[in-house]
Amino acid sequence: MGMPAIIRRTAFRMDPERAHEAALRALQVGSPLLMPAKGYMATRDASVHQRLMGLDFAGPVGLAAGYDKYGRAVRAWGRLGFGFAEIGTVTARAQPGNPRPRLFRLVDDEAIVNRMGFNNDGAAVTARRIAAAREGSGAGIPIAINIGKSKVTPLDDAPADHVASYRLLRGVADLVVVNVSSPNTPGLRELQDRDHLTAILGALRDEDASMRARDGRAPMPFLVKLAPDLPDAQIEDAVDLAGELGLAGVVLTNTTISREGLTNPADPAAAQQGGMSGPPLRARADEATRIAARRASGDLVIIGVGGIMDADQAWDRLASGASLVEVWTGMVYRGPTIARDITTGLVDRMRREQVGHISELVGSALAGGG
């Protein structure tokens, strides 16, 4: 179905970040312009239901981190047909992010460049906001929270900084994604090195074990989000480490600092500093998913994100080894029906190709090295 033309025209006349803020406000209050009472929720079909990481996912399409950084529209995402939503990135300390302008559209490529810089209200405020949103009927879907290092925190203090966030957010998260791969916080991607990553993930694992010993809760599923710009061998090493530390999975991929694959490289937005998302990233994100899936051999959940705009592209990412997929840029260019449209498109194609359950699709392109 896509985005109504009048909404797109209006939004694209606005500064990208202001348009984004307006959309979130509308979703937060349940505006009928974006959220009619009926018709937007994806069809609940048993063929796409999965139980992963101890959680039920009614559909495979999630909202990627970076869209709802502040957790302001938590109640909206399930109504729009998302099977889960990833909130954040959230840091231990509130921070304004980088100076504006910091969000740019590459319309010819349906891509975005951002250098937001982890703008958020901090873990304490965000935890209270999400807790309020989850009361009563709440979100109705699993909520992931993406955490990252506060900008003012030295790299060597990153483990303690992540643990501080986790202590505050644990009660409102169904799963936690550790973001060490944004290109918009100085030095952050250095945390993808094995030693740094081991220290952060090990500290979170130990903190979770300590908290569970006191309150008896189930273990928190932790995932790590990786950059597409890593060499293949480093992706494999990160997957190995995730397995060694008992993580639930990996998220592939974050935005890229590359500008390869643009149909209009002369677009002024392409010259802006920051991470690029959208279709130009899709080929590398598919490849990174295949690399990780082969390395994990079914022992980790892989969430595929990067350039997915329709059901066929989601199909390819699932076939490459992802069990779940996420969208962000697609919300901007295809509108609030994207999760429903992708999910129903997947169900329709599964029926046409006689695929009984989505688990049969996951990793199907890996057989024989395909």
C-alpha positions as CSV (number, residue, x, y, z in Angstrom):
1,M,0.0,0.0,0.0
2,G,2.8,2.4,0.9
3,M,2.6,6.0,2.1
4,P,-0.3,8.1,1.1
5,A,1.0,10.6,-1.5
6,I,-0.3,13.7,0.4
7,I,1.5,12.7,3.6
8,R,4.8,12.0,1.7
9,R,4.6,15.4,-0.1
10,T,4.0,17.2,3.1
11,A,6.7,15.4,5.0
12,F,9.3,15.8,2.2
13,R,8.8,19.6,2.2
14,M,9.9,19.6,5.8
15,D,13.4,19.4,7.2
16,P,14.0,15.6,7.6
17,E,14.4,15.7,11.4
18,R,11.4,17.9,11.9
19,A,9.4,15.6,9.7
20,H,10.6,12.7,11.8
21,E,9.6,14.4,15.0
22,A,6.2,15.2,13.7
23,A,5.6,11.6,12.7
24,L,6.6,10.3,16.1
25,R,4.3,12.8,17.8
26,A,1.4,11.6,15.6
27,L,2.2,8.0,16.4
28,Q,2.5,8.8,20.1
29,V,-1.0,10.2,20.3
30,G,-2.5,7.7,17.9
31,S,-3.3,10.1,15.2
32,P,-5.9,8.6,12.8
33,L,-3.9,10.1,9.9
34,L,-1.1,7.5,10.5
35,M,-3.0,5.0,12.6
36,P,-6.6,4.3,11.6
37,A,-8.5,2.2,14.2
38,K,-8.5,-0.8,11.8
39,G,-6.6,-1.9,8.8
40,Y,-2.9,-1.2,9.6
41,M,-2.2,-4.2,11.8
42,A,-0.6,-7.1,9.9
43,T,-2.6,-10.3,9.6
44,R,-1.7,-12.7,12.4
45,D,-0.7,-15.8,10.6
46,A,0.7,-18.9,12.3
47,S,3.1,-19.4,9.4
48,V,5.2,-16.4,10.5
49,H,4.9,-16.9,14.2
50,Q,8.3,-17.8,15.8
51,R,9.4,-18.4,19.4
52,L,13.0,-17.1,19.7
53,M,15.1,-16.2,22.7
54,G,12.2,-17.3,24.9
55,L,9.9,-14.7,23.3
56,D,7.0,-14.9,20.9
57,F,7.2,-13.0,17.7
58,A,3.9,-12.8,15.8
59,G,5.7,-11.5,12.8
60,P,9.3,-11.2,11.6
61,V,9.4,-7.5,10.9
62,G,10.7,-5.2,13.6
63,L,11.4,-1.5,14.0
64,A,15.1,-0.8,13.9
65,A,16.9,1.2,16.5
66,G,17.2,4.9,15.8
67,Y,13.6,5.6,14.8
68,D,12.1,5.8,18.2
69,K,15.2,6.9,20.2
70,Y,13.2,8.2,23.1
71,G,10.7,5.4,23.5
72,R,7.8,7.9,22.8
73,A,5.7,5.7,20.5
74,V,6.1,2.3,22.2
75,R,2.4,1.5,22.1
76,A,2.1,2.3,18.3
77,W,4.5,-0.3,16.9
78,G,2.4,-3.4,17.5
79,R,-0.7,-1.6,16.1
80,L,1.2,-0.9,12.9
81,G,2.0,-4.6,12.4
82,F,5.5,-4.8,13.8
83,G,6.4,-8.0,15.4
84,F,8.8,-6.3,17.8
85,A,10.4,-2.9,18.2
86,E,13.9,-1.8,19.1
87,I,14.1,1.4,21.1
88,G,17.1,3.7,21.4
89,T,20.0,4.0,21.2
90,V,19.9,4.8,25.0
91,T,22.9,5.9,26.9
92,A,23.5,6.1,30.7
93,R,23.6,9.8,30.6
94,A,21.2,12.1,28.7
95,Q,22.9,13.8,25.8
96,P,21.7,16.1,23.0
97,G,23.6,14.4,20.2
98,N,25.4,16.2,17.4
99,P,24.5,19.7,16.2
100,R,21.7,20.1,13.6
101,P,21.3,19.5,10.7
102,R,22.2,15.9,11.2
103,L,19.7,13.9,9.1
104,F,19.7,14.0,5.3
105,R,17.6,12.4,2.6
106,L,19.0,10.9,-0.6
107,V,15.7,10.7,-2.4
108,D,16.9,9.2,-5.7
109,D,18.3,6.2,-3.8
110,E,15.6,6.1,-1.0
111,A,18.5,6.4,1.4
112,I,19.4,8.5,4.4
113,V,22.6,9.8,5.9
114,N,22.5,10.6,9.6
115,R,25.0,11.7,12.2
116,M,22.5,12.0,15.1
117,G,25.1,11.1,17.8
118,F,22.9,9.0,20.3
119,N,20.6,11.9,21.2
120,N,18.4,10.6,24.0
121,D,17.0,11.4,27.5
122,G,19.3,9.0,29.3
123,A,18.5,5.5,30.7
124,A,16.6,6.6,33.8
125,V,14.1,8.9,32.0
126,T,13.7,6.5,29.1
127,A,13.1,3.5,31.4
128,R,10.3,5.4,33.2
129,R,8.7,6.4,29.8
130,I,8.8,2.8,28.5
131,A,7.4,1.5,31.8
132,A,4.4,3.8,31.6
133,A,3.9,2.8,27.9
134,R,4.0,-0.9,28.8
135,E,1.3,-0.7,31.5
136,G,-2.1,-2.3,30.8
137,S,-2.3,-3.6,27.3
138,G,1.1,-2.0,26.6
139,A,3.0,-2.6,23.5
140,G,1.7,-6.1,22.9
141,I,5.0,-7.1,21.2
142,P,8.6,-7.8,22.5
143,I,10.5,-4.6,23.1
144,A,14.2,-4.5,22.5
145,I,16.3,-1.7,24.0
146,N,19.5,-0.7,22.2
147,I,22.2,0.6,24.6
148,G,25.4,2.5,23.7
149,K,28.3,4.3,25.4
150,S,27.7,7.8,26.6
151,K,29.8,10.2,24.5
152,V,31.6,11.6,27.6
153,T,32.6,8.2,28.8
154,P,36.2,7.1,28.0
155,L,36.5,3.9,26.0
156,D,38.1,2.1,28.9
157,D,35.1,2.9,31.1
158,A,32.6,1.6,28.5
159,P,31.8,-1.6,30.4
160,A,30.7,0.2,33.5
161,D,28.7,2.8,31.4
162,H,26.8,0.0,29.7
163,V,26.1,-1.8,33.0
164,A,24.7,1.5,34.5
165,S,22.3,1.7,31.6
166,Y,21.3,-1.9,31.9
167,R,20.5,-1.6,35.6
168,L,18.0,1.0,34.8
169,L,16.5,-0.5,31.7
170,R,16.4,-4.2,32.6
171,G,12.9,-4.0,34.0
172,V,11.3,-2.7,30.8
173,A,13.3,-4.7,28.2
174,D,12.5,-8.0,26.7
175,L,15.9,-8.1,25.0
176,V,18.9,-5.8,24.9
177,V,21.1,-4.9,21.9
178,V,24.6,-3.6,22.5
179,N,25.4,-0.9,19.9
180,V,29.2,-0.7,19.3
181,S,28.9,0.1,15.7
182,S,27.5,3.6,15.2
183,P,29.9,5.8,13.2
184,N,28.6,9.0,14.9
185,T,30.2,8.7,18.3
186,P,34.0,9.3,18.2
187,G,35.9,6.1,18.8
188,L,32.8,4.0,19.3
189,R,33.6,1.5,16.6
190,E,36.8,0.6,18.3
191,L,34.6,-1.2,20.8
192,Q,34.0,-3.9,18.2
193,D,37.6,-5.1,18.8
194,R,37.6,-8.4,20.6
195,D,39.1,-7.1,23.9
196,H,36.7,-4.2,24.2
197,L,33.7,-6.3,23.2
198,T,34.6,-9.0,25.6
199,A,34.8,-6.6,28.5
200,I,31.5,-4.9,27.7
201,L,29.5,-8.1,27.0
202,G,31.1,-9.9,29.9
203,A,30.2,-7.1,32.3
204,L,26.6,-7.1,31.1
205,R,26.4,-10.9,31.4
206,D,27.8,-10.9,34.9
207,E,25.5,-8.1,36.0
208,D,22.5,-9.9,34.6
209,A,23.6,-13.1,36.5
210,S,24.0,-11.1,39.7
211,M,20.5,-9.5,39.4
212,R,18.9,-12.8,38.5
213,A,20.4,-14.3,41.7
214,R,18.5,-11.7,43.7
215,D,15.1,-11.7,41.9
216,G,14.9,-15.0,40.0
217,R,14.1,-13.6,36.6
218,A,14.9,-15.4,33.4
219,P,18.2,-14.5,31.7
220,M,18.1,-11.4,29.5
221,P,18.8,-12.1,25.8
222,F,21.7,-10.0,24.7
223,L,22.6,-9.3,21.1
224,V,25.4,-7.2,19.6
225,K,25.0,-4.9,16.6
226,L,27.8,-4.8,14.1
227,A,28.9,-2.5,11.3
228,P,28.8,-3.4,7.6
229,D,32.2,-1.9,7.2
230,L,33.9,-4.6,9.2
231,P,36.1,-7.1,7.3
232,D,34.5,-10.5,6.9
233,A,37.0,-12.1,9.3
234,Q,36.1,-9.6,12.0
235,I,32.4,-10.4,11.6
236,E,33.2,-14.0,12.0
237,D,35.3,-13.3,15.1
238,A,32.5,-11.2,16.6
239,V,30.1,-14.1,15.9
240,D,32.5,-16.5,17.6
241,L,32.8,-14.2,20.6
242,A,29.0,-13.9,20.9
243,G,28.8,-17.7,21.0
244,E,31.6,-17.9,23.6
245,L,29.9,-15.4,25.9
246,G,26.5,-17.0,25.6
247,L,24.8,-14.2,23.7
248,A,21.4,-14.7,22.1
249,G,22.4,-13.3,18.7
250,V,23.8,-10.5,16.5
251,V,22.2,-7.7,14.6
252,L,23.5,-7.0,11.1
253,T,24.1,-4.3,10.1
254,N,24.4,-0.7,11.3
255,T,24.7,2.2,8.9
256,T,27.8,2.4,6.6
257,I,30.4,5.1,6.1
258,S,30.7,3.9,2.5
259,R,28.9,5.7,-0.3
260,E,29.2,2.9,-2.8
261,G,26.1,1.8,-4.7
262,L,24.5,5.2,-5.1
263,T,22.6,5.8,-8.3
264,N,23.1,9.6,-7.7
265,P,26.5,10.0,-6.1
266,A,26.4,13.7,-6.9
267,D,23.5,14.2,-4.4
268,P,24.8,16.8,-1.9
269,A,23.5,14.6,1.0
270,A,26.0,12.0,-0.1
271,A,28.9,14.3,0.9
272,Q,27.5,14.7,4.4
273,Q,29.5,13.0,7.2
274,G,27.6,10.2,8.9
275,G,26.2,6.7,8.4
276,M,24.1,5.9,5.4
277,S,21.1,3.6,5.5
278,G,18.7,2.3,2.8
279,P,18.9,0.3,-0.4
280,P,22.6,1.2,-1.2
281,L,23.5,-0.8,1.9
282,R,21.4,-3.8,1.1
283,A,23.9,-6.0,-0.8
284,R,26.5,-5.7,1.9
285,A,23.9,-6.3,4.6
286,D,22.8,-9.4,2.8
287,E,26.4,-10.6,2.5
288,A,27.2,-9.9,6.2
289,T,24.1,-11.9,7.2
290,R,25.3,-14.9,5.2
291,I,28.8,-14.7,6.7
292,A,27.4,-14.5,10.2
293,A,24.8,-17.3,9.6
294,R,27.3,-19.7,8.2
295,R,29.6,-19.0,11.2
296,A,26.9,-19.3,13.8
297,S,25.5,-22.6,12.3
298,G,22.1,-22.0,13.9
299,D,23.4,-21.3,17.4
300,L,22.6,-17.6,17.4
301,V,19.6,-15.6,16.3
302,I,20.4,-13.2,13.5
303,I,18.4,-10.0,13.0
304,G,18.9,-8.6,9.5
305,V,18.6,-4.9,9.0
306,G,19.8,-2.6,6.2
307,G,18.1,-1.6,3.0
308,I,14.9,-3.7,3.3
309,M,12.0,-1.9,1.7
310,D,9.6,-4.7,0.6
311,A,8.6,-8.3,1.1
312,D,11.0,-9.8,-1.6
313,Q,13.9,-8.0,0.0
314,A,12.9,-9.3,3.4
315,W,12.6,-12.8,1.9
316,D,16.2,-12.6,0.6
317,R,17.5,-11.5,4.0
318,L,15.6,-14.4,5.8
319,A,16.9,-16.8,3.2
320,S,20.4,-15.5,3.9
321,G,20.1,-16.6,7.5
322,A,18.2,-13.9,9.4
323,S,15.3,-15.1,11.6
324,L,14.0,-11.6,12.0
325,V,14.4,-8.4,10.0
326,E,14.1,-4.7,10.9
327,V,13.3,-1.5,9.0
328,W,14.0,2.2,9.5
329,T,14.6,4.0,6.3
330,G,11.6,2.1,4.8
331,M,9.4,3.9,7.3
332,V,10.5,7.2,5.8
333,Y,10.0,6.3,2.1
334,R,7.3,3.6,2.2
335,G,5.3,4.9,5.2
336,P,3.7,3.4,8.4
337,T,2.2,0.4,6.6
338,I,5.6,-1.1,5.8
339,A,5.6,-3.8,8.5
340,R,2.1,-4.9,7.5
341,D,2.9,-4.8,3.8
342,I,6.1,-6.8,4.2
343,T,4.5,-9.4,6.5
344,T,1.5,-10.0,4.3
345,G,3.7,-10.1,1.2
346,L,5.8,-12.8,2.9
347,V,2.8,-14.8,3.8
348,D,1.4,-14.6,0.2
349,R,4.8,-15.6,-1.3
350,M,5.1,-18.5,1.2
351,R,1.8,-19.8,0.1
352,R,2.7,-19.5,-3.6
353,E,6.0,-21.3,-3.1
354,Q,4.5,-23.8,-0.7
355,V,6.6,-22.8,2.3
356,G,4.7,-24.0,5.3
357,H,6.5,-22.0,8.0
358,I,9.0,-19.2,8.0
359,S,11.6,-21.4,9.7
360,E,11.8,-23.3,6.4
361,L,12.8,-20.1,4.7
362,V,15.4,-19.0,7.2
363,G,18.9,-19.8,5.8
364,S,17.5,-21.6,2.8
365,A,19.9,-19.8,0.5
366,L,22.9,-21.0,2.4
367,A,22.6,-24.6,1.2
368,G,25.5,-25.5,-1.1
369,G,27.2,-22.2,-0.5
370,G,24.5,-20.2,-2.3
